[in-house]
Amino acid sequence: MTHHTSMLLWIPLLPLIGAVINGLFGRRLGDKAVSFIGCATVGVSFLLGVIASVKVFGSHGEDRLVQSVYSWIKIGGIDISISFVLDALSVIMVMVVAGVSFIIHVYSIGYMRGDAGYARYFAYLNLFVFSMLVLVLGDNLPVLFVGWEGVGLCSYLLIGFWFEDREKASAGKKAFIVNRIGDLGFLIGMFILFGAAGTLSVDGLKQAADSGLLSTGVLTAACILLFVGACGKSAQIPLYVWLPDAMAGPTPVSALIHAATMVTAGVYMVARLSFLYSLAPTASAIVALVGGFTALYAASIGITQRDIKKVLAYSTVSQLGYMFVGVGVGAYFAGVFHLMTHAFFKACLFLGSGAVIHALSGEQNILKMGGLKKKLKWTYWTFLISTLAIAGFPPFSGFFSKDEILWKALSSASHAGWATGWVHLLAYLMGLVAAAITAFYMFRLVFLTFHGKSRLDPSVHVHSEIKVMSWPLAVLAGLAAIGGWVGASLFGIHGFAHFTDSVLGQAQRQAVALKDFAHSQAAEWGAAGLSVCVALMGLALAWYLYLKKPDVPQKIAERFKRLYRLVFNKYWIDEVYEALVLNPIHQFSIFLWRIIDEKLIDGLGVNGPAKLLRGVGGIARMFQSGNVQVYAFWMFVGICAVLLYVIYAAGLF
């Protein structure tokens, strides 16, 4: 049932108001006022979301709230309005975006204290939340795209926040440019859908899909192109390269991007348009395959990284791959479920890494840490809980959401047919191996950072933990511990799936992927047990290599030097892109500049006529010098020329 309300506009509008006030007047107001405005606007936005969601929750996801603000574009047959919708899917996203963002805002008060750009930081942070809320509440693709581009802009501003540092500024530009590549695909996908359906509203597209107005070819092309945009926003192969460099921004920004906002946009978009993807099996297979390969590929890179934030960055890329496996095999609720649980434990992990970096006065190399367990107790225990969650150990949240994805990928493989069944099976196997690797590199991170002997530089003094940074860790760790129980299907709890059924149910029932073989509870428990076993193997290996025999990893690196260098240098993908893409474009740009622009356009097209006229003018100037003797000479020359012509014409010469 649809209900109209005037409340939805205020959910994204409040963070925008905070961004404007802090951006224009923040320096005059002072840091305390900036902190209050930045946190309060997001906090109240979250509360409004909770209040608005009561009706949706009360109806078990059946009701939806709609607000049409005004007619935006009305030309000919095009009628696009600024309108927002709150249904079972956007309720989850609003809770995650506004709730986790509020916690990150509070944490930022302590982390960014004393920074010269304090007001600018909170203005950007508020603007980020506004953009993401517009994205998840938008009732049509153009409004969604406004938020889509907004988070791209804010990522550029926040990643390059300390723009005085050339490297950090370059990281911001890299994120912006890579996302523009993906966004081009997204735009073309929207144009294809509009050309075929004549509308870009979500409801209109759904009606067009249900009525058969959209052919399989159109659906496949549009869904693949929209997924290209998702690859940019959600850092999937081949457009993932911006996300590891996003660590250049302040650590709370990393938490915001990786947990609650930008990187979840692609997963949300596929889930929102699940009614299209369920009718495009080829596109869905590509989504699942890319997600599985990304999960495995990024996890392998995390094994060798030494920067505490880089390890977490590649873990984000990997976990996003899991989410795309979920939505790719048709388990849309499982992908969104993992999106939610990931927001909890990944935000906690990033903020925990920020607490470590803050305590060590900026040190980020985990090989120069160790023994911090006793000195940073609060950070350690919250970090450990979130590590258990991301590694998939029961009863923590990541276990339920990740294993739901793996189970759906496995159980669907035998029913999807050879055309896509092998993709589901391959995605499952890649996800299973990635689970073992995830447990390994995450506990490697925990052991090197918090356990063993201290490897700190003698000059480094470990600062005590700050309360305003500690309680957000506790809240997020609590959610990471228990947040998965809302969808613990192994124990017969299907609350998350049932709640989202009104939005995702039809697409899930259309997808072959969810025809589980006999819905065997024993098989599901067996798959979950296997997943836990491989995670235990990863944990045990990390314990053996980094606590029991800490000298062995160095020996392995020396023994397999080439392989280690390959993985440590991220398979040289950035260098390959630079050689095959950037350098040719750069050289072609130089050709366009030097030859086409300077020689042809400026030289012949603009400066050529000017030079010609200047030359003609120079010659004419010889006859108009102002010297009487010169005039007399040229008169004499002219008279002689006329006389010679007359004599020649008369035949006298």
Sequence and secondary structure as in RCSB ss.txt:
>XXXX:A:sequence
MTHHTSMLLWIPLLPLIGAVINGLFGRRLGDKAVSFIGCATVGVSFLLGVIASVKVFGSHGEDRLVQSVYSWIKI
GGIDISISFVLDALSVIMVMVVAGVSFIIHVYSIGYMRGDAGYARYFAYLNLFVFSMLVLVLGDNLPVLFVGWEG
VGLCSYLLIGFWFEDREKASAGKKAFIVNRIGDLGFLIGMFILFGAAGTLSVDGLKQAADSGLLSTGVLTAACIL
LFVGACGKSAQIPLYVWLPDAMAGPTPVSALIHAATMVTAGVYMVARLSFLYSLAPTASAIVALVGGFTALYAAS
IGITQRDIKKVLAYSTVSQLGYMFVGVGVGAYFAGVFHLMTHAFFKACLFLGSGAVIHALSGEQNILKMGGLKKK
LKWTYWTFLISTLAIAGFPPFSGFFSKDEILWKALSSASHAGWATGWVHLLAYLMGLVAAAITAFYMFRLVFLTF
HGKSRLDPSVHVHSEIKVMSWPLAVLAGLAAIGGWVGASLFGIHGFAHFTDSVLGQAQRQAVALKDFAHSQAAEW
GAAGLSVCVALMGLALAWYLYLKKPDVPQKIAERFKRLYRLVFNKYWIDEVYEALVLNPIHQFSIFLWRIIDEKL
IDGLGVNGPAKLLRGVGGIARMFQSGNVQVYAFWMFVGICAVLLYVIYAAGLF
>XXXX:A:secstr
 EEE SSTTHHHHHHHHHHHHHHHHHHHH HHHHHHHHHHHHHHHHHHHHHHHHHHHHTTT  EEEEEEEEEEEE
TTEEEEEEEEE HHHHHHHHHHHHHHHHHHHHHHHHTTT TTHHHHHHHHHHHHHHHHHHHHBSBHHHHHHHHHH
HHHHHHHHHTSSTTSHHHHHHHHHHHHHHHHHHHHHHHHHHHHHHHHS  BHHHHHHHHHTT S HHHHHHHHHH
HHHHHHHHTT TTS THHHHGGGS HHHHHIIIIISGGGHHHHHHHHTHHHHTT HHHHHHHHHHHHHHHHHHHH
HHTT  BHHHHHHHHHHHHHHHHHHHHHTT HHHHHHHHHHHHHHHHHHHHHHHHHHHHTTT  BGGG    TTT
SHHHHHHHHHHHHHHHT TTSHHHHHHHHHHHHHHHHHTTS HHHHHHHHHHHHHHHHHHHHHHHHHHHHHHHHH
SSS    TT       HHHHHHHHHHHHHHHHGGGGG GGGT  HHHHHTHHHHHHHHHHSGGG  STT HHHHH
HHHHHHHHHHHHHHHHHHIIIII TTHHHHHHHHTHHHHHHHHTGGGHHHHHIIIIIHHHHHHHHHIIIIIIIII
IIIIIIIHHHHHHHHHHHHHHHH  S HHHHHHHHHHHHHHHHHHHHHHTT  
